[in-house]
Amino acid sequence: MERCFADRRSVYDCSIMHLPKVHNRAGNITALENGTSIPFDVRRVYYLYDVPGGEERGGHAHFELQQFVVAVSGAFDVLLDDGVNKKVVHLDRPFIGLHITTGIWRELLNFSSGSVCLVLASHRYDESDYIRDYDNFKKLCNGQDSPFIGGQV
C-alpha cells in the first residue's frame, strides 16, 4: 500500500510553545499535560543525551506522528524542512518546546556539551510511519509518484 501525507504541512505549521513555569526560590518546575501544554495526547516519551560534538540526530519525517521537542538541558538546533521551505529553530530553555507536525523533515544539530533532548510523541514507535530517505521525502512533497511502499522509505 502506497503511503502519502494526509494533509500537506509547512515548516510554518510547526510552532514554538512557552510551557508553564512555576518559580520557587528552591528552583523551577514545568509540568507537561496532554491536551493542555502538549497539543496532542502523548503515547511515547524518549530522550537523547551524550550526543558527541558534531553528530546529528533525526534525519527523517513521519506520515502521522507529531513530536514535541524540549531542550531540558543544554542547547541544540532543529532544522525543519517541508520540501520547499527550511527553518532552523534553536532550543536552549527547558520551558520552551517545539511542536513538529506531520510531514516535516527534521534534523537535530549542534548539540552543546551535556545536552538532553526530550521528545514527546503522539504515537508509539512504528517503523512504517518513518520516511528516512530525503530524496523520497522530496518526491512525496512534490506530489510525484513515490517508489516506496509502507516502511520501505
C-alpha positions in Angstrom: 0.0 0.0 0.0 1.4 3.3 -1.0 1.7 6.0 1.7 1.1 9.7 1.4 0.6 12.7 3.6 -3.0 13.1 4.7 -2.5 16.9 4.8 0.3 19.0 3.3 2.1 20.8 6.1 4.6 23.7 6.1 7.5 24.4 8.4 5.3 27.4 9.5 2.8 24.9 11.0 5.5 24.0 13.5 5.4 26.2 16.5 7.4 27.3 19.5 5.4 27.0 22.7 6.2 28.5 26.0 5.5 26.0 28.8 4.1 26.8 32.2 6.9 27.5 34.6 6.3 27.7 38.4 9.1 29.6 40.0 10.2 29.0 43.6 13.3 30.1 45.4 14.2 26.5 45.6 14.0 26.0 41.8 11.6 25.9 39.0 9.1 23.3 37.8 7.4 22.8 34.5 4.6 20.2 34.1 3.5 18.8 30.8 0.0 17.7 30.3 -1.8 16.0 27.4 -4.1 18.4 25.5 -3.0 21.4 27.6 0.7 22.2 27.4 1.1 19.5 24.7 -1.1 19.8 21.6 -1.7 16.1 21.4 -2.0 13.0 23.6 1.4 11.7 24.4 1.9 8.0 23.5 5.7 7.7 23.8 8.5 9.6 25.6 12.2 9.4 24.9 15.3 11.5 25.3 18.6 11.9 23.6 21.8 12.5 25.6 25.6 12.1 25.4 25.4 13.1 21.7 29.0 13.6 20.7 30.0 17.0 19.3 29.4 17.3 15.6 26.9 14.5 15.5 23.4 14.8 14.1 20.2 13.1 15.1 16.8 12.8 13.4 17.1 12.9 9.6 13.6 11.7 8.9 9.9 12.7 8.6 6.7 11.0 9.7 3.4 10.3 7.9 1.3 10.5 11.1 3.4 11.1 14.2 3.7 14.5 15.8 6.5 15.4 18.1 7.1 17.9 20.9 10.8 18.6 21.5 12.3 20.3 24.5 16.0 21.1 25.4 15.8 20.1 29.1 19.5 20.7 29.4 22.0 22.4 27.1 21.1 23.6 23.6 20.7 22.3 20.1 19.2 23.3 16.7 16.3 21.7 14.9 16.3 22.0 11.1 12.7 21.8 9.8 12.1 21.2 6.1 8.7 20.8 4.3 10.2 20.1 0.9 10.1 23.8 -0.1 10.9 25.9 2.9 13.6 25.3 5.6 13.7 26.8 9.0 16.2 26.4 11.9 14.9 26.6 15.5 17.4 27.0 18.4 16.2 25.3 21.6 18.1 26.2 24.8 15.4 26.7 27.6 13.6 23.9 29.4 10.4 25.9 29.4 10.2 26.2 25.6 9.1 23.4 23.4 8.9 22.9 19.6 5.8 21.3 18.2 6.7 19.4 14.9 3.7 18.5 12.8 3.3 15.5 10.5 5.1 15.5 7.1 8.1 17.7 8.2 11.7 16.5 7.7 13.7 17.2 10.9 17.3 17.1 11.8 18.8 17.8 15.2 22.2 19.6 15.0 24.8 21.5 17.0 24.3 19.8 20.4 26.1 21.6 23.2 28.1 19.5 25.7 25.7 17.9 28.2 22.6 18.5 26.2 19.4 16.5 26.9 16.7 16.5 24.2 13.3 15.4 25.5 10.8 14.2 22.8 7.2 13.6 23.4 5.5 11.7 20.6 1.8 11.3 19.5 2.2 7.6 18.6 4.1 4.6 19.7 7.1 3.6 17.6 6.1 2.3 14.2 8.8 1.9 11.6 6.3 2.1 8.7 5.5 5.7 9.8 9.1 6.9 9.0 10.4 8.4 5.8 14.1 8.0 6.2 15.3 8.8 2.6 15.4 12.6 1.8 15.0 12.1 -2.0 11.9 10.1 -1.4 10.6 12.7 1.0 11.1 15.4 -1.6 9.2 13.3 -4.2 6.4 12.8 -1.8 6.3 16.6 -1.1 6.2 17.4 -4.8 3.3 15.0 -5.4 5.4 12.8 -7.6 4.7 9.1 -7.8 6.6 7.6 -4.9 8.7 4.5 -5.4 8.3 3.3 -1.8 5.7 1.3 0.0 4.9 1.4 3.7 8.1 1.1 5.7 10.4 0.9 2.7 11.3 4.6 2.9 
